[in-house]
């Protein structure tokens, strides 16, 4: 998805055709027509590229960007998707309605199943914070809260 700038004309179209890709362009004069693509690029810059020393070798750049893509699509909740990840939406793996996560506060209305607040949640008092790194890159933390054994 791109705008219709001069750099995306005949040479770009030939490049896409050679690789079996179909270029998509935003609507002329329509504000926000490539907003999703632009928002991804802004997130990638702010959350990742401005925090690392960008590798000089192309294979290393590709590895770093692939790690960010994995983090963005599989581990980063998106507000626009209701807290789901794009991967969950794509695979249709959204939590079923009424299935609630755990609640560490036994006296909280969620734990008691107060119908005016929300469906009941499973109470568990022992939690562990697990931190991993996408692609082994410390600037791409994958943070999960799990019930401790």
N, C-alpha and C positions, 0 to 999 in steps of 0.2 A: 504494500500500500504506500503510495507516494503522492506528492503533489504533481502538478504538470509543469514543473520547472524545466529549463532548457537542458539540464543534465539528464533528464528522464525521457528523452525523445528517441530518435532513430537508433543510435548506438545502444542505448539501454534496452530498447525493444528487441534488437537483434541478439543481445546478450541473453535476454530472457528466453527467446525463441530457441536458441541453441541449447539451452538447458531444460527445455520442456516446461517452462514456467509461463504463467499468464499474468502479465502486469496488471495491477489494479490501481486506479487513480481516484483521488478525491474529487468531489464535484466542484466545478469552477464557481467561485463566488459564494460557496456555502461554508460559512464559518463552522468549524468543528467537524468537517467531513473526514478528516484523518486524525481526529482527536485521540482515539484509542492508541494508534501507533505512536503518536507524539508523546502521549502519557507514559507509554512503556519506555521510550527512549529517555525521557526525563527521569523516570525511576531508576533506570540502569545507570545513568550518570550520577545521580545523587546518592543512591544506596551502595554503589559499587565502584565505578570507574574513578570517582574523585577521592576514593579512600585507599586505593592501591597504587603501587608503582606498576604501571601498565607494562607488560613484558614487550621486549623488542622483537623477539622471534615470532613469526606468524603462527606456528603450531601452538605456542604457549598462550598467545592471545586467544586463539580458538578454544583452547582448554578452559581458560578463565571465563570467557563468555558463555561457554556451554554449562559451566558450573552455575553461573548467575541464572541462566535460563531454567535450569533444573530447580533452583531455589525459588524462582519467581513463579513457576508453573505448578510445582508440587508441594512447596512448604510455606509459602507466603499467603496468608489469608487476604482476600480482597474485599474491601468494603462494598464495592459495587455488586459483588457476587454473594452478598449476605454472609461474609466470613468464610466462604468456601475458597478453594484454590481453583485455578483454571483447569487443572488436571482432573479434579473431582467432578467439576461440571461436565467436562468432555466425556468422562467415563460414566456419568450418571450415578456417581457414588456419594450423593449427598445424604446426610443423615435423615432417616425417616422422621416424619412429623411425630412429635411426642416422645421421641427417644432423647432423653436428657443426659448430659454429662454428669460426672460425679460432683459432689458438693462437700468440701472439707469442714463446713460449719454445721454441726448437727442441729443447732437451734435456729438456723436460718429458714425463712418461709419456703425456699426452694426445697430444702431437705424434708420439711414437713408436708410438702405437697399442697400448700395453700392454693386453692383454685383461683383466688383473685390475683395471685402473683405469677405462677407458672406451673407447668407439670412437675411432679416430684423428681428429684435427682437422687442417685445412689450416694449414700453418705460413706465417705472414706476419710480417715483422719491421717493416714500416712501417705505422703506424696513424695516423689523424687523428681528433681529437675534434671533433665538429660539434655546436654548440649553436644551437638555434633557439628561438623563443618562440611558444607557442600564442596565437593572436589578437594577437600583438605585445605581450603582457603579460609583463614581465620576471619576475614571480613564478611563471610557468608555463613553466619551461625544458623543452625537449625535447632530451635529450642522447643522442647516438649515437656509437658507436665504429665507424669504417669503415676498410677497408684503403686505404692511400694509394696513389696511382698511381705 
